[in-house]
Amino acid sequence: SARILSGMQPTHDSLHLGNYLGAQVNWVRMQQDFDAFFCVVDQHALTVQPDPADLRARTRVTAAQYLAGGIDPQVSTVFVQSHVPEHSQLAWVLNCITGYGEAARMTQFKDKSAKRGTDGTNVGLFTYPMLMAADILLYDATAVPVGEDQRQHLELTRDLAQRFNARYGDTFVIPQPHIPGETAKIMSLQEPTAKMSKSADNQNGNLMMLDEPKANTKKVKSAVTDTDNAVRYDPEAKPGIANLLRIHSALSGDSVETLVDRYAGENKYGALKTDVAELVVGVQAPFKARVDELLTDPAELDRILAAGAARAREVASVTLRRVYDAVGFVPAA
Ligand code: TYM
């Protein structure tokens, strides 16, 4: 069957609700219909120069969160990027067909490098999108389930695949982004015009999947809304309420219209928040319990990741050989 690939960076101890609703829920849905590859992208995480012990722990806890969220390692291939050297090998080839200006126009790079300054910006951040393209193209993925913030990287991936095919002959499958509707951009609870983000300054805006339920309840109750006091779905004028309605809808399965009717009338913000908090905790508490359980047996987790890497290499090595032949590298033997 057709393949999909996606991944998350192990830059933090916990996924946030945006990672879960924007990406993971779709991974779980799609794994039944596709030959699915889910990668913990530890090489991408190295761009933020984590402490080695943190990176090691976060790589395992991120893999545990894939499983806790419903990725079945009997059905899908779960692996760690650095276990499959073909990712960096293909990334180099892709670097050599990417324009400097093209890479410099990536908005995530522009934002991050503006924040850090030229000397604080490592070259890994610059070449990050070509490594991501390699992740995808190695597996002939037809679809890539991600949130809205990855759209531009997916467009670059498609451009590079098309350029390579035009220059060297048909080699890569052209992947499609698979971006959900209402949950593609979950917003910060404190700054509802900005996405929920691991690197946000105000972490009170993030609902963390591995926090204590009490902490998440408190964050939902103090979510920034507006003084208008009527529940309507208006992302422009009422971004905080719109975000809460979308989170509610995604977790309860009720449509936003149904919810607007339910919470119609004055002074219903409190009721909406109470219900959202309950729904978040209802998903997050059992998720956390499963992660805690998985982490009690790290050897089993490592065994799953080793089996995943072996399966991933079977696919990736064939693609890389095709690429090396196409560009004119002499075979090693
Ligand atoms: P990362 O680790 O930042 O995020 C993981 C996934 O979560 C989605 N996401 C969100 N969705 C909705 N609302 C939000 N507020 C929100 N924040 C994050 C992201 O879109 C992503 O799907 N570059 C990628 C990792 C990556 C990758 C890949 C993804 C590396 N190689 C190959 C797909 C395919 C990243 O930094 O995701």
Residues whose N, C-alpha, C, O or C-beta is under 5 A from the ligand:
A	BS01	TYM	L5 S6 G7 M8 Q9 G18 N19 G22 A23 V41 M132 D135 P145 V146 G147 E148 D149 Q150 T183 A184 K185 I186 K195 M196
